[in-house]
Amino acid sequence: MADDKMVVLAKKLLSRTKEGKLHWEMTSHDDVYQVAFANYVVRLLSRAGSEGPEIDYIMQILNERGQLVDEVSDVDLTRLMASGETMFPAMRDLYDLARRTAMGVEQALTTLLDELDG
């Protein structure tokens, strides 16, 4: 099922991002980050929450022509979970890690610490 695969995709993206195996990049839109694969691009963004005051984290899949293939939010993914598990923390972590990677936070911290030590 495509829905089940979206949950697996989100979890694998989080895992590979934590391992440092994915190169997230900034896009022309503020606070939208993407990682490119052979024929597809995965984008992450946040929006005002659809169910309460929290932010919704959105994962989009685009094809090689930049057309939106599918889109899913943390709320959608949570509804797909048979275990009752919420996907909000995982999607928030994925978004935050993608942002940190795209913005070069680790390099900035290393440079600043080196300057302070030197």
Steps between C-alpha positions, in 0.01 A plus 500: 500500500626847416385633838709247690797585281469869593542411868801282417645776282472759776668268750781410260562864413531576871736209556725583203503868593608416856779286351613795287434312176263752341598840363205732569503832317322834530245590234387832360223497762579592860488207741459238226777241474554225248707197421541373144494138388547356149149577372327672790543776756367491854414834655424584861310805614290619790159667508263633761330203665179363353396347832587742777776747572788272405691510175440233237807354334449417133693257281465541124623277219571670167590333172791592273291776338425659837138385506346408834452123508371473856484693826446383855503670840594368841125496575436283191783264593371467856159397364674224302672355805324187628689518830354834601852647485520867409731607220525861618829456693663308215394753237607790722840337552536431129413859412739640763785274388438581133507871584822468702664305217387741228602806701843357584451527876773248585758684289398833652536363853839345422628824350374710790647264759834493314508880497421518870771244580759656271 
